[in-house]
Amino acid sequence: MSTYRDLAHRGSARATVLRTVGTRERRSHLTAPRVPTVGIDIGGTKVMAGVVDADGNILEKLRAETPDKSKSPKVVEDTIVELVLDLSDRHDVHAVGIGAAGWVDAERNRILFAPHLSWRNEPLRDRLAGRLAVPVLVDNDANTAAWAEWRFGAGRGEDNLVMITLGTGIGGALLEDGQVKRGKFGVAGEFGHMQVVPGGHRCACGNRGCWEQYSSGNALVREARELAAADSPVAYGIIEHVKGNIGDITGPMITELAREGDAMCVELLQDIGQWLGVGIANLAAALDPSCFVIGGGVSAADDLLIGPARDAFRRHLTGRGYRPEARIARAQLGPEAGMVGAADLARLVARRFRRAKRRRVERYERYERYSESRRTTQGTL
């Protein structure tokens, strides 16, 4: 049988080995241990934890409020540890995956920046692994959601997929040949901060005219509140709905009223959808994926949003009429996608725990055999 050293001296064979290493993530999800793992989804308002099996089924789920962002990172870490330990009381947990709303470094250890939490260059993976005694994987929440949709949801069977998450802002992720593309520094997929309107609305990131200022939950609510504050005749329906308390207008409320036929709310969702289509056309020109999956809370508007997005995409797509068009689909796994994806990605590192556990068992069994032989020898003397 050839050894690794033999392969190292064979040019073509060595190249094959290197290519195999490069696609390890794509292959290993098929051979990862079929064991339960915990997924954690950390947002600005909640920490959701769940035990997920190898088929993406949630066996149990817990939820806690996210501690106030002014508190120390340890407070959030304590919350995560408590949820995992609680689930571990009832399930044999082999690894923990965490999807965090923030920038995660290329090694998937540190949270470089989290806009809704007090994490700045925080070594989250190492801190939690030391407290939980199982392997821990950390990734951006859009990456984990995209992985879940590719494995179990709307993106199944796609080789090149782009996930767009519409919530307070816009997040995103890319998968190519079954690999999450994180970029050189780990922060790829921040599509929400592409500039689509030079000199446009100021964004929280510091720039102007970012895509998420025109197609996101914040944009939807901002437009509705501005019309209501101006006492526009088209806003009378929503003004009456909130009894004049304009600050009570929310994204889900706008979606609900649009479903009931409120003309202004329908129009606002169409505007958001059209801007969504413009951004998708730009991404198609740059990345040429086979599928766009639209997730996040705003995607609950379904065809009120995605229908206009598809129309705008076709109008703005470069080379339209002479090229294949990517499929645009609504995400299927809902708000639990990030948690499911984090758990499934954690299964890739669960084998480390299983190997360590097996070694501990083997050491114990060797010790027991040694002790038994010693007792037998002493008994015959």
Disulfide bonds with the S-S distance in Angstrom:
none
